[in-house]
């Protein structure tokens, strides 16, 4: 395989006089991986060459991970109070069918937003309220999920709704939690 890409990260901190500190971080990643050659199978497995490295296997390497990711973080603190807002866009990705392009699954790029508010109660104790995937964004459904038990594609007869491995969003939507940290 051959992978080529670029990462760009920019950050800046601002001292806002008595109003605290604001930190901004932006990032961009682009990468492209290509299968450049496939070694022939040993003679004992020669009859299985086409089954050992299929169109689907190539797709996992070339299309299964996002080629573009954008990140934007905003972190603000004043005294004992801290606020963090994080936005990330990943995608698109794809899962290729063994033989038929019309059955490929394409997952579109989506934004996920996380937010966290924290307060330092004592020198070693912090309490925080966080929301991961604040806007409850989900990946695209498997194309055949709506067919239920008649589904013949990647959803495994309608069992799996979302392509977990193709999306950085996860499958659970929004998660809200409270955290108590002692250091």
Long-range contacts (C-beta under 8 A, 24 or more apart in sequence): 1-33, 1-34, 1-35, 1-36, 1-61, 2-33, 2-34, 2-36, 3-31, 3-32, 3-33, 3-34, 4-31, 4-32, 5-29, 5-30, 5-31, 5-32, 6-30, 6-31, 19-78, 20-76, 20-77, 20-78, 20-79, 20-81, 21-76, 21-77, 21-78, 22-74, 22-75, 22-76, 23-73, 23-74, 23-75, 23-76, 24-72, 24-73, 24-74, 24-75, 25-71, 25-72, 25-73, 25-75, 26-71, 26-72, 26-73, 27-69, 27-70, 27-71, 27-72, 28-68, 28-69, 28-70, 28-71, 29-68, 29-69, 29-70, 30-67, 30-68, 31-65, 31-67, 32-67, 33-61, 33-62, 33-65, 34-62, 35-61, 35-62, 54-98, 54-99, 55-96, 55-97, 55-98, 55-99, 56-95, 56-96, 56-97, 56-98, 58-96, 59-94, 59-95, 59-96, 59-104, 60-95, 60-96, 63-93, 63-94, 63-95, 63-96, 64-93, 64-94, 64-95, 64-165, 64-166, 65-93, 66-90, 66-91, 66-92, 66-93, 66-109, 66-168, 67-92, 68-109, 69-168, 80-119, 80-120, 80-121, 81-117, 81-118, 81-119, 82-116, 82-117, 82-118, 82-119, 82-120, 82-128, 83-115, 83-116, 83-117, 83-118, 84-114, 84-115, 84-116, 84-117, 84-118, 85-113, 85-114, 85-115, 86-113, 86-114, 86-115, 87-111, 87-112, 87-113, 87-114, 88-112, 88-168, 90-167, 90-168, 90-169, 91-167, 91-168, 93-166, 93-167, 94-166, 95-154, 95-163, 95-165, 95-166, 97-153, 103-143, 103-153, 105-140, 105-142, 105-143, 105-153, 105-154, 105-163, 105-166, 106-140, 107-139, 107-140, 107-163, 107-166, 107-167, 108-140, 110-137, 110-139, 110-167, 110-169, 111-137, 112-137, 112-168, 112-169, 124-182, 124-183, 125-180, 125-181, 125-182, 125-183, 126-179, 126-180, 126-181, 126-183, 127-178, 127-179, 127-180, 127-181, 128-178, 128-179, 128-181, 129-176, 129-177, 129-178, 129-179, 130-176, 130-177, 130-178, 130-179, 131-174, 131-175, 131-176, 132-174, 132-175, 132-176, 132-177, 133-169, 133-170, 133-172, 133-173, 133-174, 133-175, 134-174, 135-174, 136-173, 136-174, 137-169, 137-173, 138-162, 138-169, 138-171, 138-173, 139-163, 139-164, 139-166, 139-167, 139-169, 139-171, 140-167
